[in-house]
Each structure stands twice: as structure tokens, then as C-alpha cells.
Amino acid sequence: MKQFKYKIFDLDGTLLDSMDAWLNLGKDYLIKKGINPPDNLYEIISAMSMIETATYFQEAFKIDLSTDEIIKEVKKMIEDKYRYDFKLKPYVKEYLQKLENENSIMCIATATPLKLAEAALKRNGIIKYFSFIISCDEVGVGKNKPDIFYLAANKLNAKPSEIAVYEDADFALITAKEAGFYTIGVYDDYFKNARKDIELISDIYIESFKELL
């Protein structure tokens, strides 16, 4: 593996073992309401916006709440996961310590709201390793656009070609690669069906950070 002083890490699915909670959020919400969710719920709502999902819940399951109230309750569930539940993926802390010992300069670029990202990082004892954390909220677009990666590079005062980007998502890896960054694909079950594509996209691909220790 090539050596890079500067590193940008994704959070969910890369450092945090959190993607299953997002996958099961709709199901868990309905169960909490005493409703038995259909087996194909994820397929039904996966392409829906939050408002569309809330409307579907209203109509399909006769939930007597406004869409805004449903969205607020769903958001509270996932927020609590960041504040109290989500754990690090294996060997994350050991790898970050190794990088710190090597004088790497690291940051996080995440789609998660900043306060939730900070809460999870502090609780898991790794926020100290990062020079800064930025969220897609700051640039107004997701990782299908390179804006957040360019913002991170600017704050690192480094060129894309001098930076390694760690991501689990195929679309984010494609964006970073096309923007000139070195890409390290990190396995997560959430994207297991895209694994072959991710391996092709990534400059290197790992199943666990143990491989980099």
C-alpha cells in the first residue's frame, strides 16, 4: 500500500458498525408501534424520501400522526443509536493509533449530522485522532458529488493525489476516485452485493482494518 500523510475517513460503515440500524430503521419503528412489518418493507421504502416513507406509514399502517411527527420519532430513534449504542468496527482504534504514531493527519467526512457524529466518536474514544469533522450538510450535497472531499482536502491543505480516502460505499468511492483521491474500500455487509464493483473501484480493498496493522 502506498503511504499517505493525509487521510479522510467516512464514518458509518467504515469506522462505525452502524449500517444495519439504518437498514432496519423502518422495521424497528413499526415494531415499536406494535405493528408487524411486512417482510419486504425495506424493498418498499428504500428509494423513498423521509416524507414519502412517513406518508406510506400513515396510509398503510393507519398511524394516527402527521408526517412531521412520524419523521421526528424516526429521527429520535437513530439519534439515540449514535449517542448511546453504535460501536466501532473491529481494529479501528488500533489502526488509528498506528496512524497517529506515524504522524498521519486525519479527518472525517460524513453524511451524518455533525452533532451525532461527534457524539459517537467521543463515546467510542476516537475523536482525538481527527483534526476536524465535516458533514455533507456543510456543502449541501451528498457523496455522489466531490464537494465534501474537496472541502476536506482544502482544510487539510493537501492535493487530492496526496490523500487517501476510506469508504465503504461504492458511489462514494467512485466520486473520490474520479476526483483524484487514492481510494481504500472497506467491507461492510450493507454493500455486500456491490463488493465486486467496490473491489474494482478501490485502489486497495480491505475486509478489516486488521489487514493494515
Backbone as numpy.savetxt, mean C-alpha at the origin, in Angstrom:
# Nx Ny Nz CAx CAy CAz Cx Cy Cz
22.25 -7.65 -6.88 21.41 -6.45 -6.88 22.28 -5.20 -6.88
21.93 -4.24 -7.72 22.62 -2.96 -7.73 22.41 -2.25 -6.40
23.37 -1.44 -6.01 23.29 -0.72 -4.75 22.81 0.70 -4.98
21.84 1.12 -4.20 21.28 2.46 -4.29 21.26 3.10 -2.91
21.73 4.33 -2.85 21.69 5.05 -1.58 20.28 5.48 -1.23
19.50 5.80 -2.26 18.15 6.35 -2.06 17.10 5.28 -2.34
16.10 5.24 -1.46 15.08 4.19 -1.59 13.70 4.74 -1.25
12.73 4.37 -2.09 11.32 4.73 -1.86 10.54 3.44 -1.61
9.86 3.39 -0.48 9.06 2.21 -0.13 7.57 2.52 -0.21
6.83 1.61 -0.81 5.38 1.58 -0.65 5.09 1.08 0.77
3.86 1.28 1.23 3.49 0.83 2.57 2.65 -0.45 2.54
1.41 -0.36 2.07 0.49 -1.50 2.12 0.90 -2.60 1.15
1.07 -3.80 1.68 1.45 -4.93 0.85 2.94 -5.05 0.62
3.67 -3.99 0.94 5.13 -4.00 0.80 5.79 -4.09 2.17
5.51 -3.12 3.02 6.02 -3.16 4.40 4.98 -3.70 5.37
3.72 -3.33 5.15 2.63 -3.75 6.04 1.85 -4.92 5.45
1.50 -5.86 6.30 0.65 -6.98 5.88 -0.81 -6.54 6.04
-1.29 -5.76 5.08 -2.58 -5.08 5.24 -3.56 -5.29 4.10
-3.12 -5.91 3.01 -3.98 -5.96 1.83 -5.21 -6.85 2.01
-5.09 -7.90 2.83 -6.25 -8.77 3.07 -7.40 -8.00 3.69
-7.07 -7.05 4.56 -8.12 -6.26 5.21 -8.88 -5.43 4.19
-8.16 -4.88 3.21 -8.83 -4.13 2.15 -9.68 -5.06 1.30
-9.15 -6.24 1.02 -9.87 -7.23 0.22 -11.17 -7.64 0.88
-11.15 -7.77 2.21 -12.30 -8.29 2.95 -13.14 -7.20 3.62
-12.83 -5.93 3.32 -13.48 -4.84 4.03 -15.00 -4.85 3.87
-15.47 -5.02 2.64 -16.92 -5.04 2.40 -17.59 -6.20 3.11
-16.97 -7.37 3.03 -17.52 -8.56 3.70 -17.58 -8.35 5.21
-16.48 -7.83 5.78 -16.42 -7.62 7.23 -17.45 -6.59 7.68
-17.68 -5.58 6.85 -18.68 -4.56 7.20 -20.08 -5.18 7.27
-20.41 -5.98 6.28 -21.74 -6.60 6.27 -21.91 -7.57 7.44
-20.88 -8.35 7.72 -20.94 -9.28 8.86 -21.16 -8.52 10.16
-20.48 -7.39 10.29 -20.64 -6.56 11.49 -22.08 -6.06 11.62
-22.75 -5.91 10.49 -24.15 -5.48 10.48 -25.12 -6.65 10.65
-24.58 -7.86 10.81 -25.42 -9.03 10.96 -25.96 -9.56 9.65
-25.28 -9.21 8.56 -25.71 -9.61 7.22 -24.75 -10.67 6.68
-25.28 -11.71 6.10 -24.46 -12.76 5.50 -24.09 -12.34 4.07
-22.82 -11.99 3.81 -22.45 -11.49 2.49 -22.43 -12.59 1.44
-22.74 -12.27 0.20 -22.67 -13.27 -0.87 -21.22 -13.68 -1.12
-21.03 -14.89 -1.60 -19.68 -15.40 -1.85 -18.92 -14.57 -2.88
-19.65 -13.97 -3.80 -19.00 -13.20 -4.88 -19.01 -11.70 -4.60
-19.08 -11.32 -3.33 -19.17 -9.89 -3.00 -18.00 -9.09 -3.56
-16.78 -9.62 -3.41 -15.62 -8.86 -3.88 -15.69 -8.61 -5.38
-16.12 -9.62 -6.13 -16.24 -9.46 -7.58 -17.28 -8.39 -7.92
-18.32 -8.29 -7.10 -19.38 -7.31 -7.34 -18.89 -5.89 -7.09
-18.14 -5.68 -6.01 -17.82 -4.31 -5.60 -16.40 -3.86 -5.94
-15.56 -4.76 -6.45 -14.14 -4.43 -6.63 -13.90 -3.24 -7.55
-14.76 -3.06 -8.55 -14.58 -1.95 -9.48 -15.43 -0.73 -9.12
-16.16 -0.81 -8.01 -17.03 0.29 -7.59 -16.27 1.32 -6.78
-16.72 2.57 -6.86 -16.23 3.61 -5.96 -16.85 3.40 -4.59
-16.38 4.16 -3.60 -16.96 4.06 -2.25 -18.45 4.41 -2.27
-18.80 5.44 -3.02 -20.20 5.86 -3.08 -21.05 4.79 -3.75
-20.54 4.21 -4.83 -21.27 3.15 -5.52 -21.45 1.93 -4.62
-20.40 1.59 -3.87 -20.49 0.46 -2.95 -21.53 0.72 -1.86
-21.50 1.93 -1.30 -22.46 2.28 -0.25 -23.90 2.22 -0.78
-24.09 2.68 -2.01 -25.42 2.63 -2.63 -25.86 1.18 -2.84
-24.93 0.35 -3.28 -25.22 -1.07 -3.47 -25.61 -1.72 -2.14
-24.88 -1.40 -1.07 -25.21 -1.95 0.25 -26.60 -1.51 0.69
-26.93 -0.25 0.45 -28.26 0.26 0.79 -29.35 -0.56 0.11
-29.19 -0.71 -1.20 -30.24 -1.30 -2.01 -30.31 -2.82 -1.87
-29.15 -3.47 -1.86 -29.12 -4.94 -1.86 -29.39 -5.52 -0.48
-28.99 -4.80 0.57 -29.08 -5.37 1.92 -29.97 -4.55 2.85
-30.67 -3.56 2.26 -31.66 -2.76 3.01 -31.06 -2.12 4.26
-29.85 -1.59 4.11 -29.20 -0.89 5.23 -29.81 0.50 5.34
-30.37 0.79 6.48 -31.11 2.04 6.68 -30.19 3.17 7.15
-29.21 3.48 6.30 -28.28 4.58 6.56 -28.06 5.32 5.24
-27.64 6.57 5.33 -27.28 7.31 4.12 -25.96 6.77 3.58
-25.67 7.08 2.32 -24.39 6.64 1.76 -23.22 7.24 2.54
-23.36 8.50 2.95 -22.30 9.15 3.73 -22.07 8.43 5.06
-23.15 7.99 5.69 -23.03 7.28 6.97 -22.37 5.92 6.79
-22.72 5.23 5.72 -22.10 3.93 5.44 -20.61 4.11 5.18
-20.26 5.09 4.36 -18.85 5.35 4.05 -18.07 5.69 5.32
-18.67 6.49 6.18 -18.02 6.86 7.44 -17.74 5.64 8.30
-18.70 4.72 8.37 -18.53 3.50 9.17 -17.45 2.59 8.57
-17.45 2.47 7.24 -16.44 1.64 6.58 -15.04 2.22 6.79
-14.93 3.53 6.64 -13.63 4.18 6.84 -13.13 4.00 8.27
-14.04 4.06 9.22 -13.66 3.89 10.63 -13.08 2.49 10.86
-13.67 1.49 10.20 -13.17 0.12 10.34 -11.73 0.00 9.86
-11.43 0.57 8.69 -10.08 0.43 8.15 -9.10 1.31 8.91
-9.56 2.47 9.37 -8.70 3.34 10.17 -8.25 2.63 11.44
-9.16 1.92 12.08 -8.82 1.20 13.30 -7.77 0.12 13.04
-7.81 -0.47 11.85 -6.81 -1.48 11.50 -5.41 -0.86 11.48
-5.28 0.33 10.89 -3.98 1.00 10.85 -3.52 1.40 12.24
-4.45 1.86 13.05 -4.07 2.37 14.37 -3.75 1.25 15.36
-4.40 0.07 15.19 -4.29 -0.94 16.25 -3.87 -2.34 15.79
-4.02 -2.67 14.51 -3.91 -4.08 14.12 -2.77 -4.43 13.16
-2.61 -3.68 12.09 -1.72 -4.10 11.02 -0.29 -4.32 11.51
0.27 -5.47 11.09 1.64 -5.84 11.47 2.57 -5.73 10.26
3.86 -5.71 10.55 4.86 -5.70 9.48 4.92 -7.06 8.79
5.29 -7.04 7.53 5.59 -8.29 6.85 6.92 -8.83 7.39
7.17 -10.12 7.23 8.38 -10.73 7.80 9.67 -10.05 7.33
10.59 -9.87 8.27 11.95 -9.38 8.05 12.02 -7.92 7.59
10.91 -7.19 7.68 10.94 -5.78 7.30 11.86 -4.98 8.21
11.68 -5.13 9.52 12.48 -4.34 10.46 13.97 -4.67 10.33
14.28 -5.94 10.17 15.68 -6.34 10.04 16.31 -5.74 8.78
15.53 -5.72 7.70 16.06 -5.17 6.45 16.25 -3.65 6.55
15.29 -2.97 7.15 15.42 -1.52 7.31 16.62 -1.16 8.18
16.86 -1.95 9.21 18.02 -1.71 10.07 19.31 -1.91 9.27
19.34 -2.93 8.44 20.50 -3.18 7.58 20.76 -1.97 6.67
19.69 -1.45 6.07 19.84 -0.29 5.19 20.31 0.94 5.95
19.79 1.13 7.15 20.25 2.27 7.96 21.74 2.13 8.28
22.16 0.91 8.59 23.58 0.67 8.88 24.46 0.98 7.67
23.87 0.86 6.48 24.60 1.13 5.23 24.44 2.59 4.79
23.82 3.41 5.65 23.61 4.84 5.39 22.69 5.12 4.21
21.73 4.23 3.98 20.72 4.50 2.97 19.80 5.63 3.45
19.27 6.37 2.49 18.29 7.41 2.78 16.95 6.92 2.24
15.97 6.78 3.14 14.73 6.11 2.80 13.51 7.00 3.05
12.49 6.77 2.24 11.21 7.46 2.44 10.08 6.51 2.09
8.86 6.94 2.39 7.67 6.16 2.05 6.78 6.99 1.15
6.29 6.36 0.08 5.30 6.97 -0.81 4.10 6.02 -0.84
2.97 6.48 -0.31 1.83 5.60 -0.09 0.52 6.23 -0.56
-0.43 5.38 -0.90 -1.77 5.85 -1.22 -2.61 6.02 0.05
-2.11 5.54 1.16 -2.82 5.63 2.44 -2.74 7.06 2.98
-3.82 7.57 3.57 -3.75 8.90 4.20 -2.60 8.99 5.20
-1.97 10.14 5.23 -0.73 10.33 5.99 -0.87 9.97 7.47
-1.94 10.41 8.11 -2.09 10.15 9.55 -2.18 8.66 9.86
-2.84 7.91 8.99 -2.96 6.47 9.21 -1.63 5.77 8.97
-0.92 6.20 7.92 0.40 5.63 7.65 1.33 5.87 8.83
1.34 7.09 9.33 2.20 7.43 10.47 1.85 6.60 11.70
0.55 6.41 11.94 0.11 5.64 13.11 0.62 4.21 13.04
0.51 3.58 11.87 0.96 2.19 11.71 2.47 2.09 11.82
3.18 3.05 11.26 4.65 3.02 11.30 5.17 3.23 12.72
4.55 4.15 13.44 4.97 4.40 14.83 4.70 3.18 15.70
3.51 2.61 15.57 3.14 1.46 16.41 4.06 0.27 16.16
4.50 0.12 14.91 5.38 -1.00 14.57 6.86 -0.68 14.73
7.16 0.54 15.19 8.53 0.89 15.54 9.49 1.08 14.39
8.98 1.51 13.22 9.90 1.68 12.08 9.88 3.09 11.49
9.11 4.00 12.07 9.03 5.34 11.48 10.39 6.04 11.51
11.24 5.66 12.45 12.55 6.30 12.61 13.47 6.09 11.41
13.18 5.08 10.61 14.06 4.77 9.49 13.84 5.69 8.28
12.75 6.45 8.28 12.36 7.18 7.08 12.54 8.69 7.24
13.13 9.29 6.22 13.35 10.74 6.24 12.04 11.50 6.14
11.09 10.94 5.40 9.77 11.57 5.27 8.78 10.55 4.72
7.50 10.89 4.85 6.40 10.08 4.32 5.54 10.99 3.46
5.20 10.55 2.27 4.29 11.32 1.43 3.14 10.43 0.98
2.00 11.06 0.75 0.79 10.35 0.36 0.32 10.82 -1.01
-0.37 9.94 -1.71 -0.96 10.32 -3.00 -1.91 11.51 -2.85
-2.46 11.69 -1.66 -3.33 12.84 -1.42 -2.61 14.15 -1.72
-1.30 14.17 -1.52 -0.52 15.40 -1.72 -0.38 15.78 -3.19
-0.45 14.79 -4.07 -0.28 15.07 -5.50 -1.59 14.98 -6.27
-2.62 14.42 -5.63 -3.94 14.40 -6.24 -4.19 13.30 -7.24
-3.23 12.40 -7.41 -3.41 11.26 -8.32 -2.79 10.02 -7.68
-3.21 8.86 -8.15 -2.69 7.61 -7.63 -1.38 7.21 -8.30
-0.96 5.99 -8.04 0.33 5.52 -8.54 0.28 5.02 -9.98
-0.86 5.20 -10.63 -0.90 4.97 -12.07 -0.30 6.17 -12.81
0.04 7.22 -12.06 0.76 8.38 -12.57 2.06 8.51 -11.77
3.12 9.07 -12.35 4.41 9.10 -11.65 4.59 10.24 -10.66
3.57 11.07 -10.47 3.72 12.29 -9.67 4.29 12.04 -8.28
3.78 11.02 -7.59 4.25 10.79 -6.21 5.71 10.34 -6.20
6.12 9.60 -7.21 7.52 9.16 -7.29 8.44 10.34 -7.60
8.00 11.22 -8.48 8.80 12.41 -8.79 8.89 13.34 -7.58
7.80 13.46 -6.83 7.83 14.29 -5.62 8.83 13.71 -4.62
8.81 12.40 -4.45 9.75 11.76 -3.53 11.19 11.97 -3.99
11.43 11.82 -5.28 12.78 12.03 -5.82 13.25 13.45 -5.57
12.35 14.41 -5.76 12.70 15.81 -5.53 13.06 16.05 -4.07
12.29 15.46 -3.16 12.55 15.62 -1.73 13.83 14.89 -1.31
14.15 13.81 -2.01 15.40 13.10 -1.75 16.60 13.80 -2.39
16.31 14.74 -3.28 17.35 15.45 -4.04 18.20 14.47 -4.85
17.48 13.57 -5.53 18.15 12.54 -6.32 17.40 12.33 -7.64
18.10 11.80 -8.63 17.48 11.48 -9.91 16.78 10.12 -9.83
15.74 9.91 -10.63 15.09 8.59 -10.63 16.06 7.43 -10.83
17.05 7.61 -11.67 18.00 6.54 -11.94 18.88 6.21 -10.74
18.84 7.07 -9.71 19.64 6.86 -8.50 18.82 6.27 -7.36
17.56 5.94 -7.64 16.62 5.54 -6.59 16.02 4.17 -6.87
15.94 3.34 -5.83 15.24 2.06 -5.92 13.84 2.22 -5.32
12.84 1.72 -6.03 11.45 1.77 -5.59 10.97 0.36 -5.27
10.43 0.18 -4.06 9.91 -1.11 -3.60 8.38 -1.07 -3.64
7.78 -1.96 -4.42 6.33 -1.97 -4.59 5.82 -3.40 -4.74
4.57 -3.61 -4.31 3.94 -4.92 -4.52 2.96 -4.90 -5.68
2.51 -3.72 -6.10 1.44 -3.60 -7.10 2.01 -3.49 -8.51
1.44 -4.25 -9.43 1.92 -4.24 -10.80 1.84 -2.85 -11.44
0.71 -2.16 -11.26 0.54 -0.86 -11.90 1.53 0.18 -11.37
1.84 0.11 -10.07 2.80 1.05 -9.48 4.21 0.76 -9.97
4.54 -0.51 -10.11 5.86 -0.88 -10.63 6.03 -0.43 -12.08
4.98 -0.58 -12.87 5.03 -0.11 -14.26 5.28 1.39 -14.30
4.54 2.13 -13.47 4.69 3.58 -13.44 6.11 3.99 -13.06
6.63 3.38 -11.99 7.98 3.72 -11.53 9.03 3.35 -12.57
8.87 2.19 -13.17 9.83 1.72 -14.18 9.85 2.68 -15.38
8.68 3.04 -15.86 8.60 3.93 -17.02 9.11 5.33 -16.70
9.09 5.70 -15.41 9.58 7.01 -14.99 11.09 7.01 -14.75
11.74 5.86 -14.91 13.19 5.81 -14.83 13.77 5.33 -13.52
12.93 4.82 -12.62 13.41 4.31 -11.33 13.80 2.83 -11.45
14.69 2.40 -10.57 15.01 0.98 -10.43 13.89 0.36 -9.61
13.35 -0.77 -10.04 12.16 -1.33 -9.40 12.44 -2.67 -8.73
11.95 -2.78 -7.50 12.05 -4.03 -6.74 10.63 -4.49 -6.42
10.21 -5.57 -7.05 8.88 -6.12 -6.82 8.87 -6.96 -5.56
7.85 -6.77 -4.73 7.73 -7.49 -3.46 6.44 -8.32 -3.50
6.57 -9.61 -3.28 5.39 -10.48 -3.36 4.37 -10.15 -2.28
3.10 -10.13 -2.68 1.98 -10.08 -1.74 0.84 -10.90 -2.32
0.13 -11.62 -1.45 -0.96 -12.48 -1.91 -2.01 -11.71 -2.72
-2.20 -10.45 -2.40 -3.23 -9.64 -3.06 -3.01 -9.59 -4.57
-1.72 -9.60 -4.98 -1.39 -9.51 -6.41 -0.82 -10.83 -6.94
-1.18 -11.94 -6.30 -0.60 -13.22 -6.71 -0.96 -13.60 -8.15
-2.13 -13.19 -8.62 -2.52 -13.52 -9.99 -1.73 -12.73 -11.02
-1.09 -11.65 -10.58 -0.27 -10.84 -11.49 1.21 -11.11 -11.30
1.54 -12.17 -10.57 2.94 -12.41 -10.21 3.87 -12.48 -11.42
3.48 -13.21 -12.44 4.36 -13.35 -13.60 4.63 -12.00 -14.25
3.60 -11.18 -14.36 3.78 -9.85 -14.92 4.68 -9.00 -14.04
4.49 -9.10 -12.72 5.30 -8.32 -11.79 6.77 -8.72 -11.88
7.02 -10.01 -12.01 8.41 -10.48 -12.15 9.05 -9.91 -13.41
8.28 -9.81 -14.48 8.81 -9.26 -15.73 9.05 -7.75 -15.63
8.16 -7.07 -14.93 8.26 -5.61 -14.79 9.46 -5.22 -13.93
9.68 -5.97 -12.85 10.65 -5.60 -11.82 12.09 -5.85 -12.28
12.98 -4.96 -11.84 14.40 -5.21 -12.07 14.86 -6.41 -11.25
14.36 -6.49 -10.02 14.49 -7.73 -9.25 13.16 -7.98 -8.54
12.95 -9.22 -8.16 11.69 -9.61 -7.52 12.00 -10.46 -6.30
11.34 -10.16 -5.18 11.57 -10.93 -3.96 10.25 -11.45 -3.40
10.31 -12.60 -2.77 9.14 -13.11 -2.05 9.15 -12.64 -0.61
10.34 -12.34 -0.09 10.48 -11.90 1.30 11.72 -11.03 1.41
11.69 -10.10 2.36 12.87 -9.26 2.59 14.04 -10.07 3.14
13.78 -11.27 3.59 14.86 -12.14 4.05 15.90 -12.36 2.96
15.44 -12.34 1.71 16.35 -12.56 0.58 17.37 -11.44 0.43
17.10 -10.29 1.02 17.99 -9.13 0.87 18.87 -8.90 2.09
18.73 -9.74 3.10 19.53 -9.57 4.32 20.96 -10.06 4.11
